[in-house]
């Protein structure tokens, strides 16, 4: 069974940066497009960044120019570098396939809080 373990969140001041990591168990990681999602209180989970098997990337307008998604297939890990963080980036961040794989349970996520 695939497990998703997110890490790297924390409390950061506006304008700061964070690098999120998601370790994916199982040898099938490299065949999937992967995505970073976030869910703020009272909001639905949304896709913020995605990366294909080949490394092509796509971003939500809300993070475009401030976020960089990358992957290391050898380490079964996907990353999200977030710069120039804003209070509206505050959310729990999750990873999953893109689109989400219904056979994969969502991880616990990693909390990102942007506040002065």
C-alpha positions, 0 to 999 in steps of 0.5 A, spaced: 500 500 500 502 506 498 504 511 503 504 519 503 508 522 508 509 530 508 514 534 511 517 541 512 511 545 514 512 550 519 510 557 521 514 563 517 513 570 516 510 573 510 515 574 505 519 567 507 520 561 504 519 553 505 521 547 502 516 541 503 517 534 502 513 528 500 516 521 501 512 516 497 512 509 499 512 503 493 516 502 487 510 505 482 512 513 484 516 514 477 510 512 473 505 517 476 504 525 475 504 528 482 501 534 485 501 538 491 495 540 494 492 544 500 486 545 504 485 551 508 480 551 514 473 552 511 475 551 503 476 545 499 482 541 497 485 545 491 491 543 487 497 548 487 502 545 483 503 538 479 509 535 475 509 530 470 513 523 470 517 527 465 518 533 469 513 538 466 510 543 471 504 546 472 501 551 477 495 554 480 495 562 478 495 563 486 502 560 487 505 561 480 512 565 480 512 563 487 512 556 487 517 550 484 515 543 484 520 538 483 521 530 484 527 525 485 524 519 482 530 515 485 528 517 492 521 517 491 520 524 493 516 530 491 518 537 493 515 544 493 519 550 494 515 556 496 517 563 496 514 570 498 509 566 502 503 570 503 498 569 509 493 566 504 498 561 503 496 558 510 493 551 509 495 544 510 499 541 504 498 534 502 501 530 496 498 525 491 498 523 484 495 528 479 489 527 479 489 524 486 489 516 486 483 513 489 487 507 492 492 512 495 490 514 502 491 521 503 497 523 508 496 527 514 499 533 511 504 538 513 501 545 516 504 551 513 502 558 517 504 564 514 503 570 520 507 575 523 
